[in-house]
Amino acid sequence: MLLPKSNSDKRATILIVDDTPENLIFVSEMLKDKYEVKAATNGKTALAIVEKFSIDLILLDVVMLGMDGYEVCRKIKTQKMAQDIPIIFLTSKSKLEDQEFGFSVGAADYIKKPMSPPITMARIKIHLANKASQDFLHNQNEFLEAEVQRRVNELSVIQDVTINALASLAETRDQETGNHIVRTQYYVKILADQLYLRGKYTEVVTPEYITMVFKTAPLHDIGKVGIPDAILLKPGKLTAEEFDIMKSHVKLGYDAITKAEKEVDAEYPFLNTAKEIVLGHHEKWDGSGYPKGLSEKDIPLSARLMAIADVFDALVSKRVYKVAMSHDEAFEIIREGRTTHFDPMLVDLVFDMKKEFIYIAKIYED
């Protein structure tokens, strides 16, 4: 079987560490025709070489003045860039406990002194081949991980672009601006972040959940593309029949996402969150909302977040049927909706974060 090589034209580099000059010369002469050789007469120099150069294998004397081979091995194994370098101890010690201790500090092998050149060369060849295989697998894994991350990032961008394009289409028909999408996204995120920071709804509110509600919030009114212009753009008050048709936009949006989900024959948390927001953002805390008349915590949290963000933005924005309210007036209506229209906890968070809401309203104003 052919073993993988990171670079077939590059000779492996071996570091020899021994405080006896004669031993360094002997081993260097043995290796120089096949390998690049570096030498150190003490542990401190050896560690400096490992930090500066790319080393493929280390031949390390155990008994040295100052820092012994065991300590040098320990220090090398703590370095992230060097911890995978195979270390072969050179020693005259033959006791089993000495060898066991050497392996415990990270040695890959032992070669007894006096050294046999054929055995030494064979051992080196085996360990270099093993390291080449490990390096190859490591590089392949790094490449695959990078490729997976690239694909994930690419899909995330495509997802965001698609969502914003669909949401912008719905808002254009309603004569609202794309800034409504952005503002409501950030209102939702402000509230969700506060829930997370305050340890509320911990079984639901995670960083991943916050990302999902932020990204899917623009889809809340996507069903409006199915509402006739005569109703959607009517400047006056809607009749009861017209209002029933207008209310159908939540079901239209929900059905569109559900149909798309069925076509991929899978369920994804992202799409579930989108469906919750689309179908439930007109439900009310007291059960008087639509389409299902859900109340309190039966309303998905994502929909409760969207409800308060959507209403606040509608109040402070100009619409075909109304003028814009002041921020103070809008906050007062939100306060009045506590325990009837909105989740009381979320209303309290809105008032805690009034400055942030006003800031978003101003920097993304129409």
N, C-alpha and C positions, 0 to 999 in steps of 0.2 A: 504494500500500500504506500502511495506517495504521501509524504507529510507536507502540510501546507507551510509555505514560507512567506514572511512579510515582505522580504526583498531578497531574491535569490542571488543578487550581485553583491550583497553586503555581507562581509565577514562578521561573525559574532564577536562581541567584545567580552573578554574575561578579565575580571579583577582578581589578582592574587594578593593576599594579605598575610604577611609572615614577618616576624621581627628578626629573622635570621637571613642576612643577605645571601648566603650561599644557597639557601632553599629557594629564594626568589629567582636567582639566576638559573638554577636547575629547572624549575617549573617553567620559567619564561622560555628557555631554550626548547623545552619539550613542546610548547604550544605555538610558538611564533610563526611557524610555517602554515598553520591552518586558521589561526585566530588573531584578532587584534588583542594585544595584551597590555594591561595597566597594572601597576604594582604599588603597594603601600606597605610600609614597615611598622605601622601602628594603627590602632582603631580610629583615632581622630582623623588621620589622613584618608583612611578608607571611607569614612562617612562623607568627607568633603568630596571625594571622587564620585561617590554614588549620587550626591546631590547635583553635581555639575555635568556628568556624562551619562549616556544611555548604556547601562551595563546589562549583559544578557545572562551572566552566571558569575558567581563568586566562589573562589577557593579560599577558605578562611582557616588560618591556624587557630587552634583553641588556646594554647598556652602562650600568652604574650605578656610582656611587661605593661603595666598600666591597665588599660582596658582589655580584658580577655576576649576571646572569640565569642563566648556566650553573650556577653554584654553588647558587643558590636552587632551580633545577629538580632538581638532584641530591638535595638535602636533602628536597624534597617527595616524591620517588620512593622514599625510604627509609622513609617513614611508611606503615604498613599501611592506615590509614583514608583516606589521601590519594593513594596511589600511582596510582589509576585516574583522577584528575582530568586531563582533557585540558589541556595547556599549549601556548598559541600564543605563539611569540616575536615581539616587535615589534622590528624592527631596520632600520638603514640599510645593514647589511652585505650585500653581494651576491655575495661569492665562494662558489663551490660548496663549498669545504672548510669554510667557516663554517657553512653549512647542514647539511652532513654531521655536523659535530661536535655541533650542536644536537640533531639527531635521535638521536645516540648517547647523549646524556645524558637523553633521555626526552621531547623535544618531540613534539607531535602535528602541528604545522604552523608555517609562517612567514608573517608579514605584513610587507611592506616599508614603511618610512616614506619619504615621507609617506603616511599611510594613506588609502585610498579607502573612504568610508563604505559604499557598496553592496557592495564586495568583502568588507570586514570583517564586515558583518552576515550575508552569505551564508556565509562561512567559519564564523562562530560558530554559525549555525543548523545547519549540517551536523554539526559536532562535538558539539553538544548532542543532536542526534537520535541520533548514534552512541552517545553515553554513555547516553541513555535506554534504548536497546536493550540495551546491555551490562548496565545496572542491572536491567532487567527479567529478563534471562536469569539473572543472578546470584541475584536474589531467588527465581526459580522453582527454581533448583538447590538453594538453601538450604532452600526449603520441601520439595522432594522428598527431600532428604537427611534432613531432620528427620522427615518422614513415614515413610520407610523405617526409620529408627532406632526410631521409636515402634512400628511394626509388629513389628520384631525383638524389642524389649523385651516387647511384649505376648505374642508367641509364646513367648518364654523363660519368662515367668511361667506361662503356660498349661502349658507343658512341665513345669516344676518341680512345679506343683500336681498334674498328672496322675500323674507319677512317684511323688510322695509318697503320693498317695491309693492307688495300686495297691500300693505297697510296704507301706503301713500295713495294708491289707486282708490281705496275706499274713502279716505279723507278728502280727496279731490272731488269726488261726487257729492260730498256733503258740504262743499265749500269751506272746509276747515283746512288749516295749513299743516304742513309736515311738522311744524313746531309743536302742535298739539300732541303728536306722537312722542316727541322727545320729552316734553314737559311731564306727561303722565308716566313715562318710563322712569324718570328720575324721582317723581313723587313716590311711586311704588317702591323704588330702591331705598329711598330715605327711610320709609317706614319699615321695610323688611330688615334693613341694616340695624335699626333700633331694636327690633324684636330679637335679633340675634345677639346684639351686645348686652341686652338686658335679660337674656336667658328665658325668653318667652317662646312657647310652642317649640321647645327644643327637639321634639320628635319629628318636626316638619322642617323648621327653619335652619338650614345649613348653608354654607357658602355656595354649594351647588344649586340649592333651591333658589337662593337670591338671584343667581345668574339666570336661572330659567324664567323666573317671573319678570325679570328685567328685559330679557330678550323676547318673551312672548307677549308682553303688554301691548305692543303696537297692533296686535291682531284683534284687539277687543271689539272693534266695530267693523270687522271685515265683512260681516253679513249685510252691511248697508249697500253693497253693490247690487243686491237683489231687490231693493226697495225702489218703487217708481219715483221718478223725478218730481212728479206733481205732489207727492207726499213728502219726500225727503227735503225738498227745497221750498216747501210752502212757508211763506212769511208769517201767516196768521196761525191761530190755534187750530189744532187738528180735531176733527170730529172723532167720536168714539170708534167708528169703523176704521177711520184712517189711523188712529192710534194703535188699534189692534194689528193693522198691517205693519206699522212702524216697529212694534214690539217683536214682530217675527224675525227681525234681523239677527237676534241672538241665536235662534234655531237655524237660520240659514247658514250662519258662520260655523256653528257647531257641526252641522251636517256636512259641510264642505271639508272640514278637517277630518271628520270621521271617515268620509269616503276615501280621502287620500291615504289615511292610515290603513284602511282595509286593502288598498291596492298594493301596499308594501308588505301586507300580511304579517304585521308585527306591531307591538305596542312599545312606545317609548315614553319615559317620564316627561320629556320635553313636550310631546304632543298632548299628553294628558293635562299638563299645566295649561297649555294653550286652550284646550277644550273647556277647562274649568273657568278660565277668565272670560272666554267668549260667551259661554252659556250663562254664567252666574253673575256678571258684573252689574245687573239691574235687580238682583235680589236685595231684600232689605232685612235688617236685623229683626224687625217685628213680624216678618212673614208676609208683608203686604206687597212685595215686589213680584217680578216675573222672571222667567216663564213658569217656574214650579211653585212659587210661594214658599220657598225655604226660609227658615228662620235661624237666627243665632249661629251656633257652630255647625249646623247642618250645611251652611253655606261654606264652600271651600275657602280656605284662608286667602288663596290667590285672588279669588273673586271679590272678597271683602276689601283687600288692598286696592284692587282696581276700581271698585265702586267709589271709594272716597277720593282717589286720585282723579278719576274721570269727572265727578261732580264738581270738585273744587276748580278744575281747569275750565269746565263749562261755565261756571259762575263768573270767573274773572275774564272770560273771553267774549268777544263780540260774535254773535251768531245771526243768521238771516232772520230769526224770529225775536231777537233780544239785543240789548246793549250790554256792554261789559260792566260788571259790578266792581266796586273797589275791593281790595284785599280784606279790609276790615269787615265789609258786608258779607263777603264770602265765608270768612272764618265764623261769623255769627251764625250763618245758616248751617254750617258744619256742626257747630255747637248744639244748635236746636235739633239736629238729626241724631244726636247721641242717644242710644238705646231704642231709637225708632228706625231710622234709615241705616245707621252705621254701627259697626262694632265699637262699643264704648272704649275699649283699650286703644283702638286705632285713633279714635278722636282725641284721646288724651295725648297720644304721641304726636299728632298733628300740631297741637298747641305747644308741646315741648319743642317742636322743630319749626316753629312759625318763620323764623329768620331764614331757614334753609328753603322753605317753600317759596317765600317771597323772592329769594335770590334766584331760584330756578325760573320762576315766572318772569323775572326781569331780563335775565341773560338770554332766554329763549323766547322773548315776546315777539308777537307777529309784527 
